[in-house]
């Protein structure tokens, strides 16, 4: 999960977190290029792609967003 300068959150799937994070901050991602810079605030790793894609789908759902916000509440409250 990434957070931008306006405290907007972005959740996505990738095979290579370091590379994808750099792409977001280097404005090489169409969806996020006008919304950075980004800070990595949370990530999860899965051994199986299907599990990772299902987890991403859940985290983007209403229930998943609430789960993440509750989980990160004390950290997010200190960041603006």
PyMOL Python script that loads the backbone (N, CA, C, O; Angstrom):
from pymol import cmd

cmd.read_pdbstr("""\
ATOM      1  N   UNK A   1       0.853  -1.160   0.000  1.00  0.00           N
ATOM      2  CA  UNK A   1       0.000   0.000   0.000  1.00  0.00           C
ATOM      3  C   UNK A   1       0.899   1.221   0.000  1.00  0.00           C
ATOM      4  O   UNK A   1       1.847   1.332   0.777  1.00  0.00           O
ATOM      5  N   UNK A   2       0.569   2.121  -0.890  1.00  0.00           N
ATOM      6  CA  UNK A   2       1.309   3.366  -0.992  1.00  0.00           C
ATOM      7  C   UNK A   2       0.436   4.512  -0.520  1.00  0.00           C
ATOM      8  O   UNK A   2      -0.790   4.454  -0.616  1.00  0.00           O
ATOM      9  N   UNK A   3       1.072   5.547  -0.013  1.00  0.00           N
ATOM     10  CA  UNK A   3       0.369   6.766   0.382  1.00  0.00           C
ATOM     11  C   UNK A   3       1.037   7.917  -0.342  1.00  0.00           C
ATOM     12  O   UNK A   3       2.265   7.995  -0.383  1.00  0.00           O
ATOM     13  N   UNK A   4       0.236   8.824  -0.923  1.00  0.00           N
ATOM     14  CA  UNK A   4       0.835   9.951  -1.621  1.00  0.00           C
ATOM     15  C   UNK A   4       0.838  11.204  -0.757  1.00  0.00           C
ATOM     16  O   UNK A   4       0.433  11.175   0.405  1.00  0.00           O
ATOM     17  N   UNK A   5       1.299  12.301  -1.340  1.00  0.00           N
ATOM     18  CA  UNK A   5       1.435  13.563  -0.601  1.00  0.00           C
ATOM     19  C   UNK A   5       0.107  14.096  -0.083  1.00  0.00           C
ATOM     20  O   UNK A   5       0.082  14.874   0.870  1.00  0.00           O
ATOM     21  N   UNK A   6      -1.001  13.684  -0.702  1.00  0.00           N
ATOM     22  CA  UNK A   6      -2.329  14.105  -0.269  1.00  0.00           C
ATOM     23  C   UNK A   6      -3.002  13.077   0.645  1.00  0.00           C
ATOM     24  O   UNK A   6      -4.209  13.134   0.878  1.00  0.00           O
ATOM     25  N   UNK A   7      -2.204  12.140   1.157  1.00  0.00           N
ATOM     26  CA  UNK A   7      -2.671  11.070   2.040  1.00  0.00           C
ATOM     27  C   UNK A   7      -3.663  10.124   1.378  1.00  0.00           C
ATOM     28  O   UNK A   7      -4.430   9.454   2.069  1.00  0.00           O
ATOM     29  N   UNK A   8      -3.659  10.060   0.054  1.00  0.00           N
ATOM     30  CA  UNK A   8      -4.481   9.091  -0.672  1.00  0.00           C
ATOM     31  C   UNK A   8      -3.739   7.763  -0.695  1.00  0.00           C
ATOM     32  O   UNK A   8      -2.515   7.725  -0.820  1.00  0.00           O
ATOM     33  N   UNK A   9      -4.491   6.679  -0.574  1.00  0.00           N
ATOM     34  CA  UNK A   9      -3.900   5.351  -0.520  1.00  0.00           C
ATOM     35  C   UNK A   9      -4.053   4.635  -1.856  1.00  0.00           C
ATOM     36  O   UNK A   9      -5.056   4.803  -2.549  1.00  0.00           O
ATOM     37  N   UNK A  10      -3.056   3.840  -2.207  1.00  0.00           N
ATOM     38  CA  UNK A  10      -3.067   3.057  -3.437  1.00  0.00           C
ATOM     39  C   UNK A  10      -2.677   1.624  -3.086  1.00  0.00           C
ATOM     40  O   UNK A  10      -1.658   1.396  -2.434  1.00  0.00           O
ATOM     41  N   UNK A  11      -3.478   0.671  -3.515  1.00  0.00           N
ATOM     42  CA  UNK A  11      -3.219  -0.746  -3.270  1.00  0.00           C
ATOM     43  C   UNK A  11      -3.074  -1.443  -4.605  1.00  0.00           C
ATOM     44  O   UNK A  11      -3.884  -1.223  -5.505  1.00  0.00           O
ATOM     45  N   UNK A  12      -2.054  -2.283  -4.756  1.00  0.00           N
ATOM     46  CA  UNK A  12      -1.861  -2.990  -6.006  1.00  0.00           C
ATOM     47  C   UNK A  12      -1.061  -4.264  -5.836  1.00  0.00           C
ATOM     48  O   UNK A  12      -0.537  -4.560  -4.762  1.00  0.00           O
ATOM     49  N   UNK A  13      -0.983  -5.005  -6.920  1.00  0.00           N
ATOM     50  CA  UNK A  13      -0.263  -6.280  -6.986  1.00  0.00           C
ATOM     51  C   UNK A  13       0.980  -6.094  -7.842  1.00  0.00           C
ATOM     52  O   UNK A  13       0.952  -5.367  -8.836  1.00  0.00           O
ATOM     53  N   UNK A  14       2.065  -6.746  -7.459  1.00  0.00           N
ATOM     54  CA  UNK A  14       3.271  -6.734  -8.280  1.00  0.00           C
ATOM     55  C   UNK A  14       4.112  -7.963  -7.967  1.00  0.00           C
ATOM     56  O   UNK A  14       4.010  -8.546  -6.887  1.00  0.00           O
ATOM     57  N   UNK A  15       4.943  -8.344  -8.925  1.00  0.00           N
ATOM     58  CA  UNK A  15       5.908  -9.413  -8.708  1.00  0.00           C
ATOM     59  C   UNK A  15       7.181  -8.880  -8.064  1.00  0.00           C
ATOM     60  O   UNK A  15       7.900  -9.627  -7.401  1.00  0.00           O
ATOM     61  N   UNK A  16       7.465  -7.590  -8.256  1.00  0.00           N
ATOM     62  CA  UNK A  16       8.710  -6.983  -7.797  1.00  0.00           C
ATOM     63  C   UNK A  16       8.399  -5.648  -7.126  1.00  0.00           C
ATOM     64  O   UNK A  16       8.275  -4.626  -7.800  1.00  0.00           O
ATOM     65  N   UNK A  17       8.275  -5.656  -5.818  1.00  0.00           N
ATOM     66  CA  UNK A  17       7.860  -4.470  -5.071  1.00  0.00           C
ATOM     67  C   UNK A  17       8.831  -3.304  -5.246  1.00  0.00           C
ATOM     68  O   UNK A  17       8.402  -2.176  -5.486  1.00  0.00           O
ATOM     69  N   UNK A  18      10.119  -3.561  -5.131  1.00  0.00           N
ATOM     70  CA  UNK A  18      11.091  -2.464  -5.265  1.00  0.00           C
ATOM     71  C   UNK A  18      11.000  -1.791  -6.630  1.00  0.00           C
ATOM     72  O   UNK A  18      11.001  -0.564  -6.734  1.00  0.00           O
ATOM     73  N   UNK A  19      10.923  -2.609  -7.670  1.00  0.00           N
ATOM     74  CA  UNK A  19      10.840  -2.075  -9.033  1.00  0.00           C
ATOM     75  C   UNK A  19       9.545  -1.286  -9.218  1.00  0.00           C
ATOM     76  O   UNK A  19       9.565  -0.187  -9.773  1.00  0.00           O
ATOM     77  N   UNK A  20       8.431  -1.833  -8.763  1.00  0.00           N
ATOM     78  CA  UNK A  20       7.142  -1.167  -8.949  1.00  0.00           C
ATOM     79  C   UNK A  20       7.054   0.129  -8.153  1.00  0.00           C
ATOM     80  O   UNK A  20       6.508   1.119  -8.639  1.00  0.00           O
ATOM     81  N   UNK A  21       7.580   0.129  -6.950  1.00  0.00           N
ATOM     82  CA  UNK A  21       7.601   1.341  -6.132  1.00  0.00           C
ATOM     83  C   UNK A  21       8.403   2.438  -6.833  1.00  0.00           C
ATOM     84  O   UNK A  21       7.986   3.596  -6.863  1.00  0.00           O
ATOM     85  N   UNK A  22       9.548   2.069  -7.391  1.00  0.00           N
ATOM     86  CA  UNK A  22      10.378   3.026  -8.126  1.00  0.00           C
ATOM     87  C   UNK A  22       9.629   3.555  -9.348  1.00  0.00           C
ATOM     88  O   UNK A  22       9.698   4.748  -9.645  1.00  0.00           O
ATOM     89  N   UNK A  23       8.922   2.689 -10.053  1.00  0.00           N
ATOM     90  CA  UNK A  23       8.143   3.122 -11.214  1.00  0.00           C
ATOM     91  C   UNK A  23       7.091   4.153 -10.822  1.00  0.00           C
ATOM     92  O   UNK A  23       6.886   5.137 -11.533  1.00  0.00           O
ATOM     93  N   UNK A  24       6.430   3.932  -9.702  1.00  0.00           N
ATOM     94  CA  UNK A  24       5.425   4.900  -9.246  1.00  0.00           C
ATOM     95  C   UNK A  24       6.076   6.249  -8.968  1.00  0.00           C
ATOM     96  O   UNK A  24       5.564   7.282  -9.399  1.00  0.00           O
ATOM     97  N   UNK A  25       7.180   6.253  -8.265  1.00  0.00           N
ATOM     98  CA  UNK A  25       7.828   7.519  -7.921  1.00  0.00           C
ATOM     99  C   UNK A  25       8.560   8.157  -9.097  1.00  0.00           C
ATOM    100  O   UNK A  25       8.803   9.363  -9.090  1.00  0.00           O
ATOM    101  N   UNK A  26       8.912   7.368 -10.102  1.00  0.00           N
ATOM    102  CA  UNK A  26       9.531   7.907 -11.319  1.00  0.00           C
ATOM    103  C   UNK A  26       8.482   8.279 -12.366  1.00  0.00           C
ATOM    104  O   UNK A  26       8.824   8.609 -13.502  1.00  0.00           O
ATOM    105  N   UNK A  27       7.210   8.226 -11.984  1.00  0.00           N
ATOM    106  CA  UNK A  27       6.075   8.607 -12.839  1.00  0.00           C
ATOM    107  C   UNK A  27       5.974   7.766 -14.106  1.00  0.00           C
ATOM    108  O   UNK A  27       5.629   8.274 -15.172  1.00  0.00           O
ATOM    109  N   UNK A  28       6.279   6.479 -13.981  1.00  0.00           N
ATOM    110  CA  UNK A  28       6.203   5.568 -15.120  1.00  0.00           C
ATOM    111  C   UNK A  28       4.923   4.739 -15.118  1.00  0.00           C
ATOM    112  O   UNK A  28       4.736   3.889 -15.989  1.00  0.00           O
ATOM    113  N   UNK A  29       4.058   4.972 -14.168  1.00  0.00           N
ATOM    114  CA  UNK A  29       2.775   4.279 -14.093  1.00  0.00           C
ATOM    115  C   UNK A  29       1.680   5.249 -14.525  1.00  0.00           C
ATOM    116  O   UNK A  29       1.538   6.323 -13.941  1.00  0.00           O
ATOM    117  N   UNK A  30       0.910   4.880 -15.539  1.00  0.00           N
ATOM    118  CA  UNK A  30      -0.136   5.765 -16.070  1.00  0.00           C
ATOM    119  C   UNK A  30      -1.124   6.198 -14.990  1.00  0.00           C
ATOM    120  O   UNK A  30      -1.469   7.376 -14.899  1.00  0.00           O
ATOM    121  N   UNK A  31      -1.573   5.260 -14.180  1.00  0.00           N
ATOM    122  CA  UNK A  31      -2.601   5.576 -13.190  1.00  0.00           C
ATOM    123  C   UNK A  31      -2.100   6.508 -12.095  1.00  0.00           C
ATOM    124  O   UNK A  31      -2.848   7.368 -11.629  1.00  0.00           O
ATOM    125  N   UNK A  32      -0.859   6.353 -11.680  1.00  0.00           N
ATOM    126  CA  UNK A  32      -0.380   7.095 -10.505  1.00  0.00           C
ATOM    127  C   UNK A  32       0.609   8.214 -10.823  1.00  0.00           C
ATOM    128  O   UNK A  32       1.070   8.889  -9.903  1.00  0.00           O
ATOM    129  N   UNK A  33       0.948   8.430 -12.083  1.00  0.00           N
ATOM    130  CA  UNK A  33       2.033   9.366 -12.383  1.00  0.00           C
ATOM    131  C   UNK A  33       1.756  10.807 -11.978  1.00  0.00           C
ATOM    132  O   UNK A  33       2.701  11.565 -11.758  1.00  0.00           O
ATOM    133  N   UNK A  34       0.508  11.207 -11.872  1.00  0.00           N
ATOM    134  CA  UNK A  34       0.193  12.589 -11.479  1.00  0.00           C
ATOM    135  C   UNK A  34      -0.188  12.703 -10.010  1.00  0.00           C
ATOM    136  O   UNK A  34      -0.671  13.747  -9.572  1.00  0.00           O
ATOM    137  N   UNK A  35       0.024  11.644  -9.255  1.00  0.00           N
ATOM    138  CA  UNK A  35      -0.440  11.637  -7.870  1.00  0.00           C
ATOM    139  C   UNK A  35       0.668  11.496  -6.833  1.00  0.00           C
ATOM    140  O   UNK A  35       0.376  11.516  -5.638  1.00  0.00           O
ATOM    141  N   UNK A  36       1.918  11.355  -7.240  1.00  0.00           N
ATOM    142  CA  UNK A  36       3.029  11.109  -6.325  1.00  0.00           C
ATOM    143  C   UNK A  36       3.552  12.382  -5.710  1.00  0.00           C
ATOM    144  O   UNK A  36       2.961  13.442  -5.917  1.00  0.00           O
ATOM    145  N   UNK A  37       4.626  12.325  -4.968  1.00  0.00           N
ATOM    146  CA  UNK A  37       5.439  11.139  -4.670  1.00  0.00           C
ATOM    147  C   UNK A  37       4.744  10.211  -3.666  1.00  0.00           C
ATOM    148  O   UNK A  37       3.792  10.595  -2.986  1.00  0.00           O
ATOM    149  N   UNK A  38       5.250   8.992  -3.601  1.00  0.00           N
ATOM    150  CA  UNK A  38       4.654   7.959  -2.776  1.00  0.00           C
ATOM    151  C   UNK A  38       5.576   7.505  -1.663  1.00  0.00           C
ATOM    152  O   UNK A  38       6.802   7.588  -1.750  1.00  0.00           O
ATOM    153  N   UNK A  39       4.931   7.023  -0.615  1.00  0.00           N
ATOM    154  CA  UNK A  39       5.628   6.418   0.516  1.00  0.00           C
ATOM    155  C   UNK A  39       5.022   5.017   0.689  1.00  0.00           C
ATOM    156  O   UNK A  39       3.801   4.865   0.701  1.00  0.00           O
ATOM    157  N   UNK A  40       5.860   4.017   0.819  1.00  0.00           N
ATOM    158  CA  UNK A  40       5.384   2.656   1.074  1.00  0.00           C
ATOM    159  C   UNK A  40       5.029   2.564   2.555  1.00  0.00           C
ATOM    160  O   UNK A  40       5.881   2.773   3.419  1.00  0.00           O
ATOM    161  N   UNK A  41       3.765   2.249   2.845  1.00  0.00           N
ATOM    162  CA  UNK A  41       3.350   2.200   4.247  1.00  0.00           C
ATOM    163  C   UNK A  41       2.948   0.804   4.700  1.00  0.00           C
ATOM    164  O   UNK A  41       2.821   0.561   5.900  1.00  0.00           O
ATOM    165  N   UNK A  42       2.743  -0.127   3.754  1.00  0.00           N
ATOM    166  CA  UNK A  42       2.328  -1.466   4.145  1.00  0.00           C
ATOM    167  C   UNK A  42       2.483  -2.406   2.958  1.00  0.00           C
ATOM    168  O   UNK A  42       2.217  -2.025   1.818  1.00  0.00           O
ATOM    169  N   UNK A  43       2.912  -3.627   3.225  1.00  0.00           N
ATOM    170  CA  UNK A  43       2.904  -4.638   2.169  1.00  0.00           C
ATOM    171  C   UNK A  43       2.726  -6.018   2.771  1.00  0.00           C
ATOM    172  O   UNK A  43       3.015  -6.248   3.945  1.00  0.00           O
ATOM    173  N   UNK A  44       2.250  -6.919   1.952  1.00  0.00           N
ATOM    174  CA  UNK A  44       2.113  -8.326   2.293  1.00  0.00           C
ATOM    175  C   UNK A  44       2.749  -9.119   1.163  1.00  0.00           C
ATOM    176  O   UNK A  44       2.757  -8.674   0.015  1.00  0.00           O
ATOM    177  N   UNK A  45       3.277 -10.283   1.481  1.00  0.00           N
ATOM    178  CA  UNK A  45       3.867 -11.154   0.473  1.00  0.00           C
ATOM    179  C   UNK A  45       3.139 -12.493   0.476  1.00  0.00           C
ATOM    180  O   UNK A  45       2.764 -13.015   1.527  1.00  0.00           O
ATOM    181  N   UNK A  46       2.951 -13.032  -0.714  1.00  0.00           N
ATOM    182  CA  UNK A  46       2.321 -14.346  -0.878  1.00  0.00           C
ATOM    183  C   UNK A  46       3.233 -15.227  -1.724  1.00  0.00           C
ATOM    184  O   UNK A  46       3.961 -14.729  -2.583  1.00  0.00           O
ATOM    185  N   UNK A  47       3.195 -16.515  -1.485  1.00  0.00           N
ATOM    186  CA  UNK A  47       3.998 -17.453  -2.266  1.00  0.00           C
ATOM    187  C   UNK A  47       3.330 -17.812  -3.583  1.00  0.00           C
ATOM    188  O   UNK A  47       3.995 -18.275  -4.510  1.00  0.00           O
ATOM    189  N   UNK A  48       2.037 -17.606  -3.674  1.00  0.00           N
ATOM    190  CA  UNK A  48       1.250 -18.039  -4.811  1.00  0.00           C
ATOM    191  C   UNK A  48       0.570 -16.826  -5.450  1.00  0.00           C
ATOM    192  O   UNK A  48      -0.029 -16.017  -4.741  1.00  0.00           O
ATOM    193  N   UNK A  49       0.653 -16.686  -6.778  1.00  0.00           N
ATOM    194  CA  UNK A  49       0.063 -15.528  -7.452  1.00  0.00           C
ATOM    195  C   UNK A  49      -1.450 -15.447  -7.240  1.00  0.00           C
ATOM    196  O   UNK A  49      -1.986 -14.363  -7.011  1.00  0.00           O
ATOM    197  N   UNK A  50      -2.125 -16.567  -7.315  1.00  0.00           N
ATOM    198  CA  UNK A  50      -3.571 -16.558  -7.122  1.00  0.00           C
ATOM    199  C   UNK A  50      -3.939 -16.038  -5.731  1.00  0.00           C
ATOM    200  O   UNK A  50      -4.874 -15.251  -5.586  1.00  0.00           O
ATOM    201  N   UNK A  51      -3.207 -16.478  -4.719  1.00  0.00           N
ATOM    202  CA  UNK A  51      -3.445 -15.974  -3.361  1.00  0.00           C
ATOM    203  C   UNK A  51      -3.225 -14.461  -3.301  1.00  0.00           C
ATOM    204  O   UNK A  51      -4.003 -13.735  -2.682  1.00  0.00           O
ATOM    205  N   UNK A  52      -2.159 -13.999  -3.951  1.00  0.00           N
ATOM    206  CA  UNK A  52      -1.850 -12.564  -3.940  1.00  0.00           C
ATOM    207  C   UNK A  52      -2.943 -11.761  -4.630  1.00  0.00           C
ATOM    208  O   UNK A  52      -3.334 -10.700  -4.141  1.00  0.00           O
ATOM    209  N   UNK A  53      -3.434 -12.249  -5.748  1.00  0.00           N
ATOM    210  CA  UNK A  53      -4.488 -11.525  -6.480  1.00  0.00           C
ATOM    211  C   UNK A  53      -5.803 -11.523  -5.698  1.00  0.00           C
ATOM    212  O   UNK A  53      -6.526 -10.526  -5.705  1.00  0.00           O
ATOM    213  N   UNK A  54      -6.110 -12.613  -5.035  1.00  0.00           N
ATOM    214  CA  UNK A  54      -7.308 -12.667  -4.198  1.00  0.00           C
ATOM    215  C   UNK A  54      -7.181 -11.705  -3.015  1.00  0.00           C
ATOM    216  O   UNK A  54      -8.143 -11.035  -2.639  1.00  0.00           O
ATOM    217  N   UNK A  55      -5.987 -11.646  -2.441  1.00  0.00           N
ATOM    218  CA  UNK A  55      -5.756 -10.731  -1.317  1.00  0.00           C
ATOM    219  C   UNK A  55      -5.888  -9.281  -1.770  1.00  0.00           C
ATOM    220  O   UNK A  55      -6.484  -8.460  -1.072  1.00  0.00           O
ATOM    221  N   UNK A  56      -5.333  -8.968  -2.941  1.00  0.00           N
ATOM    222  CA  UNK A  56      -5.456  -7.613  -3.480  1.00  0.00           C
ATOM    223  C   UNK A  56      -6.933  -7.258  -3.675  1.00  0.00           C
ATOM    224  O   UNK A  56      -7.367  -6.167  -3.305  1.00  0.00           O
ATOM    225  N   UNK A  57      -7.685  -8.166  -4.245  1.00  0.00           N
ATOM    226  CA  UNK A  57      -9.112  -7.937  -4.472  1.00  0.00           C
ATOM    227  C   UNK A  57      -9.832  -7.666  -3.151  1.00  0.00           C
ATOM    228  O   UNK A  57     -10.663  -6.762  -3.064  1.00  0.00           O
ATOM    229  N   UNK A  58      -9.509  -8.450  -2.130  1.00  0.00           N
ATOM    230  CA  UNK A  58     -10.103  -8.231  -0.810  1.00  0.00           C
ATOM    231  C   UNK A  58      -9.710  -6.867  -0.247  1.00  0.00           C
ATOM    232  O   UNK A  58     -10.567  -6.134   0.245  1.00  0.00           O
ATOM    233  N   UNK A  59      -8.432  -6.521  -0.313  1.00  0.00           N
ATOM    234  CA  UNK A  59      -7.963  -5.266   0.270  1.00  0.00           C
ATOM    235  C   UNK A  59      -8.538  -4.044  -0.436  1.00  0.00           C
ATOM    236  O   UNK A  59      -8.578  -2.958   0.141  1.00  0.00           O
ATOM    237  N   UNK A  60      -8.981  -4.211  -1.674  1.00  0.00           N
ATOM    238  CA  UNK A  60      -9.610  -3.117  -2.406  1.00  0.00           C
ATOM    239  C   UNK A  60     -11.118  -3.046  -2.155  1.00  0.00           C
ATOM    240  O   UNK A  60     -11.770  -2.081  -2.554  1.00  0.00           O
ATOM    241  N   UNK A  61     -11.667  -4.056  -1.501  1.00  0.00           N
ATOM    242  CA  UNK A  61     -13.098  -4.065  -1.188  1.00  0.00           C
ATOM    243  C   UNK A  61     -13.363  -3.164   0.017  1.00  0.00           C
ATOM    244  O   UNK A  61     -12.431  -2.741   0.701  1.00  0.00           O
ATOM    245  N   UNK A  62     -14.612  -2.881   0.266  1.00  0.00           N
ATOM    246  CA  UNK A  62     -14.969  -2.063   1.432  1.00  0.00           C
ATOM    247  C   UNK A  62     -14.491  -2.672   2.734  1.00  0.00           C
ATOM    248  O   UNK A  62     -13.952  -1.972   3.591  1.00  0.00           O
ATOM    249  N   UNK A  63     -14.684  -3.971   2.888  1.00  0.00           N
ATOM    250  CA  UNK A  63     -14.244  -4.670   4.099  1.00  0.00           C
ATOM    251  C   UNK A  63     -12.723  -4.639   4.215  1.00  0.00           C
ATOM    252  O   UNK A  63     -12.183  -4.421   5.299  1.00  0.00           O
ATOM    253  N   UNK A  64     -12.044  -4.854   3.109  1.00  0.00           N
ATOM    254  CA  UNK A  64     -10.583  -4.847   3.104  1.00  0.00           C
ATOM    255  C   UNK A  64     -10.011  -3.477   3.421  1.00  0.00           C
ATOM    256  O   UNK A  64      -9.024  -3.367   4.147  1.00  0.00           O
ATOM    257  N   UNK A  65     -10.624  -2.434   2.881  1.00  0.00           N
ATOM    258  CA  UNK A  65     -10.170  -1.066   3.172  1.00  0.00           C
ATOM    259  C   UNK A  65     -10.329  -0.755   4.657  1.00  0.00           C
ATOM    260  O   UNK A  65      -9.453  -0.146   5.270  1.00  0.00           O
ATOM    261  N   UNK A  66     -11.447  -1.176   5.224  1.00  0.00           N
ATOM    262  CA  UNK A  66     -11.646  -0.965   6.669  1.00  0.00           C
ATOM    263  C   UNK A  66     -10.605  -1.727   7.475  1.00  0.00           C
ATOM    264  O   UNK A  66     -10.060  -1.205   8.448  1.00  0.00           O
ATOM    265  N   UNK A  67     -10.329  -2.975   7.066  1.00  0.00           N
ATOM    266  CA  UNK A  67      -9.308  -3.776   7.739  1.00  0.00           C
ATOM    267  C   UNK A  67      -7.968  -3.048   7.733  1.00  0.00           C
ATOM    268  O   UNK A  67      -7.317  -2.929   8.771  1.00  0.00           O
ATOM    269  N   UNK A  68      -7.558  -2.561   6.565  1.00  0.00           N
ATOM    270  CA  UNK A  68      -6.263  -1.873   6.467  1.00  0.00           C
ATOM    271  C   UNK A  68      -6.246  -0.584   7.280  1.00  0.00           C
ATOM    272  O   UNK A  68      -5.273  -0.310   7.983  1.00  0.00           O
ATOM    273  N   UNK A  69      -7.291   0.196   7.194  1.00  0.00           N
ATOM    274  CA  UNK A  69      -7.323   1.455   7.947  1.00  0.00           C
ATOM    275  C   UNK A  69      -7.286   1.205   9.442  1.00  0.00           C
ATOM    276  O   UNK A  69      -6.610   1.929  10.173  1.00  0.00           O
ATOM    277  N   UNK A  70      -8.006   0.182   9.911  1.00  0.00           N
ATOM    278  CA  UNK A  70      -7.958  -0.167  11.335  1.00  0.00           C
ATOM    279  C   UNK A  70      -6.562  -0.644  11.720  1.00  0.00           C
ATOM    280  O   UNK A  70      -6.034  -0.266  12.765  1.00  0.00           O
ATOM    281  N   UNK A  71      -5.976  -1.470  10.875  1.00  0.00           N
ATOM    282  CA  UNK A  71      -4.638  -2.016  11.147  1.00  0.00           C
ATOM    283  C   UNK A  71      -3.583  -0.920  11.186  1.00  0.00           C
ATOM    284  O   UNK A  71      -2.647  -0.987  11.982  1.00  0.00           O
ATOM    285  N   UNK A  72      -3.729   0.083  10.337  1.00  0.00           N
ATOM    286  CA  UNK A  72      -2.714   1.131  10.216  1.00  0.00           C
ATOM    287  C   UNK A  72      -3.076   2.416  10.958  1.00  0.00           C
ATOM    288  O   UNK A  72      -2.329   3.393  10.899  1.00  0.00           O
ATOM    289  N   UNK A  73      -4.192   2.426  11.641  1.00  0.00           N
ATOM    290  CA  UNK A  73      -4.708   3.662  12.247  1.00  0.00           C
ATOM    291  C   UNK A  73      -3.663   4.426  13.064  1.00  0.00           C
ATOM    292  O   UNK A  73      -3.501   5.633  12.881  1.00  0.00           O
ATOM    293  N   UNK A  74      -2.976   3.758  13.935  1.00  0.00           N
ATOM    294  CA  UNK A  74      -2.028   4.503  14.783  1.00  0.00           C
ATOM    295  C   UNK A  74      -0.836   5.019  13.990  1.00  0.00           C
ATOM    296  O   UNK A  74      -0.228   6.017  14.376  1.00  0.00           O
ATOM    297  N   UNK A  75      -0.488   4.356  12.884  1.00  0.00           N
ATOM    298  CA  UNK A  75       0.623   4.834  12.050  1.00  0.00           C
ATOM    299  C   UNK A  75       0.170   5.978  11.143  1.00  0.00           C
ATOM    300  O   UNK A  75       0.881   6.972  10.991  1.00  0.00           O
ATOM    301  N   UNK A  76      -1.010   5.839  10.542  1.00  0.00           N
ATOM    302  CA  UNK A  76      -1.519   6.860   9.641  1.00  0.00           C
ATOM    303  C   UNK A  76      -1.820   8.153  10.371  1.00  0.00           C
ATOM    304  O   UNK A  76      -1.667   9.228   9.791  1.00  0.00           O
ATOM    305  N   UNK A  77      -2.247   8.084  11.633  1.00  0.00           N
ATOM    306  CA  UNK A  77      -2.578   9.290  12.371  1.00  0.00           C
ATOM    307  C   UNK A  77      -1.354  10.169  12.626  1.00  0.00           C
ATOM    308  O   UNK A  77      -1.491  11.366  12.878  1.00  0.00           O
ATOM    309  N   UNK A  78      -0.163   9.583  12.562  1.00  0.00           N
ATOM    310  CA  UNK A  78       1.066  10.338  12.797  1.00  0.00           C
ATOM    311  C   UNK A  78       1.645  10.923  11.514  1.00  0.00           C
ATOM    312  O   UNK A  78       2.621  11.672  11.559  1.00  0.00           O
ATOM    313  N   UNK A  79       1.054  10.588  10.374  1.00  0.00           N
ATOM    314  CA  UNK A  79       1.657  11.006   9.115  1.00  0.00           C
ATOM    315  C   UNK A  79       0.892  12.124   8.416  1.00  0.00           C
ATOM    316  O   UNK A  79       1.161  12.421   7.252  1.00  0.00           O
ATOM    317  N   UNK A  80      -0.038  12.733   9.096  1.00  0.00           N
ATOM    318  CA  UNK A  80      -0.712  13.871   8.502  1.00  0.00           C
ATOM    319  C   UNK A  80      -2.118  13.632   8.261  1.00  0.00           C
ATOM    320  O   UNK A  80      -2.817  14.512   7.760  1.00  0.00           O
TER     321      UNK A  80
END
""", "prot")
cmd.dss("prot")
cmd.show_as("cartoon", "prot")
cmd.util.cbc("prot")
cmd.orient("prot")
